């Protein structure tokens, strides 16, 4: 994918020095910088809920299973609703 970005001249000059030293193009240098940034920021991409229970003395999976067992054992509070039969139209 191609994109156009504006870079301050001082940064562009510094980038050119790095590119000459490394023997790479500007595009390659920018791709490497993006790869590094994404790698360092990967923790921001993970769900904030990940690890939420790590400091609790309760086993999260056991807790979930107990809750589900309660749901299965609990009597239904509302009766099941029967679907009404479709009326057949009489021919006119």
N, C-alpha and C positions, 0 to 999 in steps of 0.2 A: 504494500500500500504506500502510496506517496502522500506526503503532507508538506505544507509550507509553514515554517515557524519563523518568528523573529527572534534573533539572538543579539544581545548587546555586543558591540565591537570588541570590547575587552575580552569577553568570553570567547568570541570567535577567534581572536588572535591566540588565546591560550589553547583553544582546541586545535588550531593549525599547528602549533608547536608540538602538541601531543601526537598528532597524526604523523608529522614528519619523523618524530622520534620512534614511534611504533611501526611506521611503514604501512599505515592503513589510511583508508579514505575517511572523509568526514562522516559519510553515511554509516560506515562500520563503527566508528567511534560513538556515534549517537545510538546505534543499535545496542552496543555494549553497555552504554550508560543506562538505557531503558531496561535492559535485562537485569542489571545490578539493582536498579531502583525497585523493580517489581519483586525481585528476590528478597530484598530487605523489607519490603512492605507486605510480604505475604501474610504476616500475622494480622494485618488490618482486614484482609479478605476473609479470614476465618470468622465463623459465627460468634458473636459475643457470648452466646450461651455455652460454648464449648468449655468444659472444665468447671462449670458452675458449682458442681457438687464435690470437687476434689478435696476441700477442707472439712467436709462434713463427716461425722462418724458413722453415717448411715450408708449402706450399700444402695446405690441408685437403682440398680436392676431389681434387687430384692424388694425395694419400696414400690416400684412400679408393679411388680407381680402381685404384691399384697393388695394394692388398689384394684387391680383387675379382678382378683379373686372376690373382692367385696362387690364389685359390679355384677359378677356372675351370680353371686349368692343372694343379692338383694331382690326382693319381690318387685314386680312391676307395679308402678303406681298408677299407670294409665292403661286401660284395656286396649288391646289391639283393635284397630279400626278396620272394619271390613270394607272392601271396595264395593261400591254399588254396581250392580250389573247394568250393562248398557242396554237401553231400551231399543228394541228393534222398531223401525218405522213401518207403519202399515202402508201398503201400497194405496195410492189415491185412486 
